[in-house]
Amino acid sequence: MSSRKRREFLKKVFKGGAGVIFSGFAFPSSTAPIAGFLFSSAAPAVSPTGITSSSAATSSAGTSSAATSSGHPSSGHPSSGHHCSETFRESDKSVIFSGREAMFYRKTGNNEVQCQLCPQGCHIFDGNSGFCRVRKNIGGALYSMVYGRPCTFDVGPIEKAPLYHFIPGHKRLCVATVGCNLRCKYCHNWHISQRGPGEVREFSMSPEQIVQESLQQGVTSVSFTYNEPTVFYEYMYDISRLASSKGLKVHIVSNGYINPEPLRKLLTWLDAVKIDLKAFSEDFYSEISAARLKPVMKTLKVLKEERMFFEIVNLVVPTLNDNPYDIRRMCEWISDNLGDEVPLHFSRFSPTYRLTNLPSTPVRTLEEAVRIAHGSGLKYVYIGNMPGHRHNSTWCPGCGERLIHRTHISVIEISMKNGSCMKCGYRIEGIWD
Ligand code: SF4
């Protein structure tokens, strides 16, 4: 059964909501008051960390949710199954108070565990945390240290994901914690992605509270974004189930570095996925992100198999992944393996974090990438982080009419009816209501 069919079936089964879903987890009674750190789109996008969301948690609309080499004992080598020796700053007492036993791990003896959530495959000794900093071995069991502990959330447009073929013009509630399973040197959200629990201000919010606030804010979806949501899998999973049962759509903004089994399980509750395909080169993944390309390609194939709606973003970094040959190989692989209707965004890089020595991506480089993608047969190709460019908008592959007029992440006008071009009737791939 595909995840789409499974989702429809399970939605009916779990219509009862939280009482069914959250058995076995008691949320701390001393949770921080939630009023005062949720923000409407009209308000300044300030995060609970006390800094604006544009600096604390930048959208991956052209940036990345992963981060850089940071002196982590395990950083710099993406090999699967390495041992993690990073110790945790927080006391074990508070960990047990707010932590939750992790899904997807195995005990390997002598109180050691192996996390099986992502391709990093960390072997973790008792008392240590994994590569992502947020999953800790406590007494021979693996715990998520960020369950119910978001550090950032706000309300904003879907287009900021970026998702351009998914209920355009709607608002989403974004949720992030600390931690990441990559080390991208150009991460715009390194303030949270390269931090562990307790290193930035965090809040206590149960899945029920997140969903309740989403409904009160009048958003149509919940989005897991800013840091890599895989690392807070259990929290994301529980919110997704509950949100879905309450009629909210759910989507993730991810680097795609997750193992197939947890991915398939999660997809049951998702409506859309945005994947950062950072480059089409193992060298880039290894040197810039401390990861591997192949598992991300596998994730994209699983999304296709499961008939999940997804879009792809490629941040074009001068001198590192802007080689036209690699861009062509990537576009042809997408077209051949995922189909020509997958939306592809080429986003402009701007100097940040460990890559302040590089210039912003020239517009001609992005336009050349679009030409290559169109030449490979891809129908929906966008340029991001370049407000006002004609490739911010959606154009009909049938007649060339402009279907969705955008400037950056703002929708100006939609000229479609029931997901089709009003002029020629061409059906546009996406989720439109
Ligand atoms: S999710 Fe974290 S602990 Fe688990 S394998 Fe990945 S990096 Fe390691």
Residues whose N, C-alpha, C, O or C-beta is under 5 A from the ligand:
A	BS01	SF4	C115 L117 C118 Q120 G121 C122 G130 F131 C132 R135 N181 V231
